[in-house]
Amino acid sequence: MWVAVDASSGDHGESPIVHGSILAAKELGAHVILVGNSEKIEPILREHPEIKEQIQVEHTTEVIRMDESPAMAVRSKKNASVNIAASLVASGRAVGFFSPGNTGASMAAALKHLGRIPGVKRPAIATPIPRESAGATVLIDAGANVDSKPEYLVQFAIMGEVYAREILGVINPKLGLLSNGEEEGKGNELTSQTFPRLAKLPYDFTGNVEGKDLFGMGRPVDVVVCDGFTGNITLKSIEAAAKSIFSTLKHSIRESSLAKTGALFLKPAFQAVRSKMDYASHGGAPLLGVDGIAIIGHGSSSAWAVRNAIRVTLDFARNDVIMRLRENIRRFA
């Protein structure tokens, strides 16, 4: 199974993407098609001749920048790396694609080349958020749809449940609806209309949940459903808060000799926390609802994140997740 990787769209150029693909080839036995500028990719690959049969290069110099209009760029830049990566999936040369570039462009390319699963009204981004104890909570939608309707959120719940079960290994995923309180009457018009529809699904729906439940600090929940506007703000706030806490802690330690000494003893604990909260362990967020495997990564994805994104893409293929999504949308949506 070959995975197409958009090698040129990340914030830091081709290097971390190529090195992450090399890691996946060596550690996972993965086969990767790197889509991007061969003049920048091949010199890195030549340093690792032992995996030359596992990595191919699809040359292109066109890239969709972060500041470009996604839909317009996907239409006008037919040879853009993300376009070619998605087309490799559509043609059957790859089982799925990963891109750390412009999120909107990744979505537009996926829709253009793969289309939607029959019956799906809107695709959604499912982002795993590390929990306080263990595992992760799936936040869906994390930004694909600014405006949503109750029927969209019902489909998000169905797709999120399949992802949690098939990829994260949760036997009976618990679903929650993100709101401003746990009581059934809480929320806005969208959540009020969505609540009774989710309650009718043949899943373990726990009702409304709050922000703390995303981290396993409240009621147990594996999939948290919301509109993309709310989900994207929530996700970016979480990322910013985590960076701020670690930055403040580092600054405070540097200002005190006593704190520096204590930090030496606490270093293993700090590293464990950072590792647990690191998005790179999950690699990327799947765009659920398109009729093929599309994994969206952070623009600053490290080699480790790329390696894990390729792993997730292969997990989707091996577990036939797209077929599971088709079946569940047909039965329950």
N, C-alpha and C positions, 0 to 999 in steps of 0.2 A: 504493500500500500504506500502510495506516494502522497506527501503533503506539500501543497504549494504555499510558499512563504514570501510575502511582500518584503523584500530585503532593503528597499530604498526609501521607505516612507517614515521611518522612525526619527525621533529628535536628534539622535546621535549618529546618523549615517548607517552605513552597512556593517561596520565592524561588530557591534553586539549581536546583530541579527545573524550574521554568518557564524560567529563563534557559538551562539546558542544552537544553531542548526547542527554544527559539528558535535556539540555535546549530546544532542538528541541521537545523532548517528552512532556515536561511540557507546553511549550508556543505554539507549533504548533500542538500538538496531533499526532506527527510523530511516526512511528514504525520503529525501527532501528535494523539491524543485525550488531553487532560489530565483526569484524574479527581480531583476534590477540591473544595475550597471556592471557588466562582466569585468570591466577594467578595474573595478574596485573590489569585486568579489573574488575573482580567481587567484590573485596573489595570496590571499589568506588561505584559500583552499589548498594551494600548492604546498603549504607547510604541513598538511595532514594527508599525505598520499594514501594512508591506510584505509581511508573512507571514501576514496574517489569514486567507487562504484555506487555509493549510496547518495551522492549529491549531484544533481544536475543544475545547470544554470540556463535560465531563459533571459536572454539579454533585452534590456530596454533602458532608455535614459529618461523617459518621461515619468514624472512624479507629481502627484497631487499634493500641494502644500496645505498646511494646517489652516491658512487664512483664505483659502479658495472656497467658492461656493460649491458644495459637494455635488449636487445634481448636475450643474452646468459643467463642472470639470470632468465628471464621469462621461458625459455625453461628448465633450469636445476632445478630451485626451484619451482616445481609444487605445493607445499603447501605454497608458499609465500602468505602473507596476501593479496596483491593486486591481485594475481592470483585467489584466492578463492573468493574475493569480485566480480571480473568480472564474474566468473563462476556462482555465485548466480543469476546474471542478465540473463545469458544465459539459465539457467535452469528454469527461471520464478519465483524463490523465492523472487526476489527483482526487483523493477521497474527500478533501476539504481544504480550506485555505485559512491562513492566519495573517492579519495585518496590524501593525502597531501605528498606523498612520491616522489620518483624518477619519474620525468615527463616522461622520456623515457620508464620507466617500465610500467607506467600507460597506455601509448599509446600502447605498445607492448601487454600488457595483454588484452586491449580492442579489439585490432585487432585479437588476437588469439581466444578469446572466443565469440566475437560478430560479427566479420567480418565487411565489409564495406557495406554501403547502395548501392544497385545496381546502377551502373553508376558513382559512386564517384571514382575519380582517386586517390585522396590523402585526408585524413582527415586533419582538421586544428583546431588550438586552437583559440577560440574567447575570447578575454579578454576585459571586460568593463573598460573603463578609465573615472573616474569622471570628469565632465566638470566644467568650472568656474562658470556657472550660476546654472544649475540643470541638472539632468539626467546623462547619460554616453554615451561615444562614443565607439563603438565596434571596436577593432583592431583585424583584422584577415588576415593573420595567425601570431600568436604571438610566433611561434617557432617549429611547428611540422615538417616543411619541409625546410631544408637549401637551397635546389635547387628547383626552381619551373619553370613551363612553363605557357604561357598565358592561356591555357585551365584550368590549376589548379586555377589560380586567378579568372577566371570567376565563377568557382564552389564555391570558397571561398565567392565571392560576393553574390551568390544565398543563400548560407547557412547563411551568416551573416545577410542578410535581413530578413530571417525567424526568426532568434534568436532575432533581435531587435524588430520585430513586435509582436512575440508571447510571449516573456519573459519580455522584457523591456517596452512593451506597446506602442511603437511608431507606429502611425497609418499609415504613409506613409514614411518609412525610406529613407533618402537621402544617396546615396553612393558616396564615393570618392576614388580615386586611389592615394596612397602615392607616392609623387615624390619630386624633388628638386625645383619645381616651379609650379605655377598654370597654366601657358600657356600649350596648348595642345602639343606643340613640345618638352616640357621639359621631362627629364628622360633618362633612359638607354634603351637598346634594349628590355628588358622585359616589361617595362611600356609602351613603344611606341607601341608594338604589342598588349598589353592588352587593351589599351585605346579604340580603335574602337570596340572591342568585348563587352566591358562593355556598351558602348553607344547603342548597339543593344538590350540589355536586356530591358524588359518591366518595368523597375524601374526608380526611379528619380535619374539618374546619374549626379552629379554636375561637374565631370571632375577631374583634378588633384587637390590634396590638399597637404598642407605642415604640418610640425610638429605642428604649432600653432593651426591648425584646430582640432586636437585631443582634445583640451581643450575648444573648443567653442569660441576661440579668433579670428577666421577668418570667413570664409564662413560656413554656417550651414551644418553640416554633421553628420550622425548617425552611419555609417559603413565605416571604412577606410580599404581598401584592400591593401595587400602587400605580398611579399614572406616572409617565416618564418625566414630567415636570418636577413633581415631588421627589421622585426617585433620584434624579440627577442632582438636585440640590442636597438631598440627604447624603449621597455618596461623596460629593465634593466637600461637604462639611466634615464628614468623617475623616477623609484624607488630610484635610487641612489641620484638624484637631490633633491627629496623630503626629504630624510633622511638628506642630507647635509644642506639643508635650515633650518630645524627644529633644528638640532644639533648646527649650527652656531648661530641661534637666542637664543637658551637656554644658550649657553656659554657667549654670549654678555650680556644677562640680569644678569647673575650671577656676572659679573665683575663690575657692576654699581649699587649703592644703589638707584639712581634716576630711573634707568631702572626697578629695582625690584618693586618699588612703582607703576610705570606706568603699569607694567605687571599684577599687581593685578586687575586693572581696565579693562585691555584688556583680562583677562583670559577667559571670555565667548566667545569672538571673536576667540581666539586661539583654543579653544575647538571645536568651530563650524567648523573652517577650517580643523582641524585634522579629525573630524568626516566625513566631506564631501569628503576628499581625502583618507579615509581609505579603502583599498581593502577589508577588512573584511566584509563590508556591502554587498558585492556581493558574498562573500563566496568562489567562485572558478570560473574557466574558463572551459566552456564545450568543449569537444573534438567533434567537429561536423564532421559528415561524417561516423562515425562508426554506425552500425545498432543496436543501443541501447544507453542508457543514461550513459555517463561517464563524471564526473566532476573532474577536476584536481585542487588541492589546493596548496597553498604556504607551503613549508616545515615547516615554523614556525607558521602555522595557530593557532590562538587563539580559545578558546571555542566559542566565538561569530562568528568567521569566519566559524567554523564547523557547527554551528547552521544554518547559512545562506546558506551554501553549501547544506545542507539537504533540506532547503526550496526550493532552486533552482531546485534540483533534482525532488522534488514533483511537482513543477510548470511545468517542462518539461513533466512529466507523465500526469498531469491533462489536459494540453493543447495539448497533443498528438503531440508534436513537431517532433518526429522521423517520423511520418506519413506525416507531412507537408513538412519535408525535402525530403522524398522520392518523393512526388508529384512534388515539384518544381524542383528537379534534373531531373526527367523524362521529365518535360515539357520544361525546359529552357536550360539545360546543353548541 
